Amino acid sequence: MKIDAEGYDFFVLKGAVHLLEQRRIVAGQFEYGSGWALSGATLQYAFSWLKNLGYECFLLKEGKLYRPRIEIYGEYFNYSNYVFCEMRSLPLIEGMISGTV
């Protein structure tokens, strides 16, 4: 699933809740930036929401995946790309995970 909804990416995710609950979406990507502030969405809530559905989120930077420490950096609203992956599929992408940021 690839989402580019100019700040409304989280609302697209919420609209796909039944597919996510059923694990019909194995992985996806969404953009994060200043539009999130305007839409009232937060990255921290999106991470928590996806985690409760059985997904883990990663920062996609220069072709590598990183586990972000959102609790340290908080909401920064700068353009970034994030990837989420269903927990049971994590072994398929372990080689792409380059650490924590």
GIZI-V573934 format. One record per run of one state. SS is the DSSP state (@ for helix, = for strand, . for the rest). FROM is the first residue (numbers start at 1). LEN is the number of residues. If there is no record, write none. Layout:
# GIZI-V573934
SS:FROM:LEN
SS:FROM:LEN
This chain:
# GIZI-V573934
.:1:1
=:2:2
.:4:5
@:9:7
.:16:1
@:17:5
.:22:5
=:27:6
.:33:1
@:34:6
.:40:3
@:43:10
.:53:2
=:55:7
.:62:2
=:64:4
.:68:2
@:70:4
.:74:6
=:80:7
@:87:10
=:97:4
.:101:1
